[in-house]
Amino acid sequence: MQSSAKTVLEYLDELPPDRVEAIETVRDVILDNLPDGYEEAMSWGMITYQVPLIRYPDTYNKKPLMLAALASQKNHMAVYLTAVYADDESRSEFVAAYKETGMRIDMGKSCVRFRRLDDLPLDLIGKAIAAFSVDEFIHLTEQARR
């Protein structure tokens, strides 16, 4: 379910009422934990948290490096955690910490799917977002390209 919204507020206005609170709550957690230097934007039909092109223009697809994204899909909502996907140690620690919460993890390579806000450990999402400064995330991306 890709949105054509141009702004985050337009995106939120498109959501079904039962998803607005969950997406806004996760968005608040992301914004509260987002290191300086990232920007919130709409890309790929999702709310994204990215390194501005002015800071790092040398990307393979000429689009900003995406640290994370937040989306309402047809059958679930999802938080996409690119750094967790790109770094094996971070992924292992994230999965272990998620399981310690007692919540059932529904995770693809980078997406953590949830149907209700109660299914998502918000503190852990905040820690995953806060884990990489812009410089660290650029370094991680450059390492992965090699």
Contacts in CASP RR format, 6 or more apart in sequence:
PFRMAT RR
TARGET T0000
AUTHOR 0000-0000-0000
METHOD contacts of the structure
MODEL  1
MQSSAKTVLEYLDELPPDRVEAIETVRDVILDNLPDGYEEAMSWGMITYQ
VPLIRYPDTYNKKPLMLAALASQKNHMAVYLTAVYADDESRSEFVAAYKE
TGMRIDMGKSCVRFRRLDDLPLDLIGKAIAAFSVDEFIHLTEQARR
1 71 0 8 1.000
1 72 0 8 1.000
1 73 0 8 1.000
1 74 0 8 1.000
2 44 0 8 1.000
2 45 0 8 1.000
2 46 0 8 1.000
3 11 0 8 1.000
3 14 0 8 1.000
3 42 0 8 1.000
3 45 0 8 1.000
3 46 0 8 1.000
3 71 0 8 1.000
4 45 0 8 1.000
5 11 0 8 1.000
5 13 0 8 1.000
5 14 0 8 1.000
5 42 0 8 1.000
5 45 0 8 1.000
6 42 0 8 1.000
7 42 0 8 1.000
8 27 0 8 1.000
8 40 0 8 1.000
8 41 0 8 1.000
8 42 0 8 1.000
8 47 0 8 1.000
10 42 0 8 1.000
11 42 0 8 1.000
11 45 0 8 1.000
11 47 0 8 1.000
12 20 0 8 1.000
12 23 0 8 1.000
12 24 0 8 1.000
15 23 0 8 1.000
15 72 0 8 1.000
16 72 0 8 1.000
19 72 0 8 1.000
19 77 0 8 1.000
21 117 0 8 1.000
22 77 0 8 1.000
22 114 0 8 1.000
22 116 0 8 1.000
22 117 0 8 1.000
23 47 0 8 1.000
23 70 0 8 1.000
23 72 0 8 1.000
23 77 0 8 1.000
25 117 0 8 1.000
25 122 0 8 1.000
26 70 0 8 1.000
26 77 0 8 1.000
26 79 0 8 1.000
26 117 0 8 1.000
26 120 0 8 1.000
26 122 0 8 1.000
26 125 0 8 1.000
27 47 0 8 1.000
27 70 0 8 1.000
29 122 0 8 1.000
29 125 0 8 1.000
29 126 0 8 1.000
29 129 0 8 1.000
30 49 0 8 1.000
30 68 0 8 1.000
30 70 0 8 1.000
30 79 0 8 1.000
30 125 0 8 1.000
30 126 0 8 1.000
30 129 0 8 1.000
31 40 0 8 1.000
32 126 0 8 1.000
33 125 0 8 1.000
33 126 0 8 1.000
33 127 0 8 1.000
33 129 0 8 1.000
33 130 0 8 1.000
34 40 0 8 1.000
34 49 0 8 1.000
34 67 0 8 1.000
34 129 0 8 1.000
34 130 0 8 1.000
35 130 0 8 1.000
35 132 0 8 1.000
35 133 0 8 1.000
35 134 0 8 1.000
36 133 0 8 1.000
36 134 0 8 1.000
37 51 0 8 1.000
37 52 0 8 1.000
37 55 0 8 1.000
37 134 0 8 1.000
38 49 0 8 1.000
38 50 0 8 1.000
38 51 0 8 1.000
38 52 0 8 1.000
38 67 0 8 1.000
38 134 0 8 1.000
39 49 0 8 1.000
39 50 0 8 1.000
39 51 0 8 1.000
39 52 0 8 1.000
39 64 0 8 1.000
40 47 0 8 1.000
40 48 0 8 1.000
40 49 0 8 1.000
41 47 0 8 1.000
41 48 0 8 1.000
41 50 0 8 1.000
41 64 0 8 1.000
42 48 0 8 1.000
43 50 0 8 1.000
43 63 0 8 1.000
43 64 0 8 1.000
43 66 0 8 1.000
43 69 0 8 1.000
44 66 0 8 1.000
44 69 0 8 1.000
45 71 0 8 1.000
46 69 0 8 1.000
46 70 0 8 1.000
46 71 0 8 1.000
46 80 0 8 1.000
47 69 0 8 1.000
47 70 0 8 1.000
47 71 0 8 1.000
48 64 0 8 1.000
48 66 0 8 1.000
48 68 0 8 1.000
48 69 0 8 1.000
48 70 0 8 1.000
49 66 0 8 1.000
49 67 0 8 1.000
49 68 0 8 1.000
49 69 0 8 1.000
49 129 0 8 1.000
50 64 0 8 1.000
50 65 0 8 1.000
50 66 0 8 1.000
50 67 0 8 1.000
51 64 0 8 1.000
51 65 0 8 1.000
51 67 0 8 1.000
51 134 0 8 1.000
51 137 0 8 1.000
51 138 0 8 1.000
52 64 0 8 1.000
53 59 0 8 1.000
53 62 0 8 1.000
53 63 0 8 1.000
53 64 0 8 1.000
55 134 0 8 1.000
56 64 0 8 1.000
56 65 0 8 1.000
56 134 0 8 1.000
56 138 0 8 1.000
59 65 0 8 1.000
60 145 0 8 1.000
65 82 0 8 1.000
65 137 0 8 1.000
65 138 0 8 1.000
65 141 0 8 1.000
66 80 0 8 1.000
66 82 0 8 1.000
67 82 0 8 1.000
67 83 0 8 1.000
67 129 0 8 1.000
67 132 0 8 1.000
67 137 0 8 1.000
68 79 0 8 1.000
68 80 0 8 1.000
68 81 0 8 1.000
68 82 0 8 1.000
68 83 0 8 1.000
68 128 0 8 1.000
68 129 0 8 1.000
69 78 0 8 1.000
69 79 0 8 1.000
69 80 0 8 1.000
69 82 0 8 1.000
70 77 0 8 1.000
70 78 0 8 1.000
70 79 0 8 1.000
70 80 0 8 1.000
71 77 0 8 1.000
71 78 0 8 1.000
71 80 0 8 1.000
73 113 0 8 1.000
75 115 0 8 1.000
76 106 0 8 1.000
76 113 0 8 1.000
76 114 0 8 1.000
76 115 0 8 1.000
77 113 0 8 1.000
77 114 0 8 1.000
77 115 0 8 1.000
78 111 0 8 1.000
78 112 0 8 1.000
78 113 0 8 1.000
78 114 0 8 1.000
79 111 0 8 1.000
79 112 0 8 1.000
79 114 0 8 1.000
79 120 0 8 1.000
79 125 0 8 1.000
80 110 0 8 1.000
80 111 0 8 1.000
80 112 0 8 1.000
81 94 0 8 1.000
81 110 0 8 1.000
81 111 0 8 1.000
81 112 0 8 1.000
81 125 0 8 1.000
81 128 0 8 1.000
81 129 0 8 1.000
82 110 0 8 1.000
83 90 0 8 1.000
83 128 0 8 1.000
83 131 0 8 1.000
83 132 0 8 1.000
83 137 0 8 1.000
83 140 0 8 1.000
84 90 0 8 1.000
84 91 0 8 1.000
84 94 0 8 1.000
84 110 0 8 1.000
84 128 0 8 1.000
85 91 0 8 1.000
85 109 0 8 1.000
85 110 0 8 1.000
86 140 0 8 1.000
86 141 0 8 1.000
86 144 0 8 1.000
87 140 0 8 1.000
90 128 0 8 1.000
90 131 0 8 1.000
94 124 0 8 1.000
94 128 0 8 1.000
95 105 0 8 1.000
95 107 0 8 1.000
97 121 0 8 1.000
97 124 0 8 1.000
97 127 0 8 1.000
98 105 0 8 1.000
98 107 0 8 1.000
98 112 0 8 1.000
98 121 0 8 1.000
98 124 0 8 1.000
99 105 0 8 1.000
101 121 0 8 1.000
101 124 0 8 1.000
103 119 0 8 1.000
103 120 0 8 1.000
103 121 0 8 1.000
104 119 0 8 1.000
105 112 0 8 1.000
106 112 0 8 1.000
106 113 0 8 1.000
106 114 0 8 1.000
106 119 0 8 1.000
107 113 0 8 1.000
112 120 0 8 1.000
112 125 0 8 1.000
114 120 0 8 1.000
132 140 0 8 1.000
END
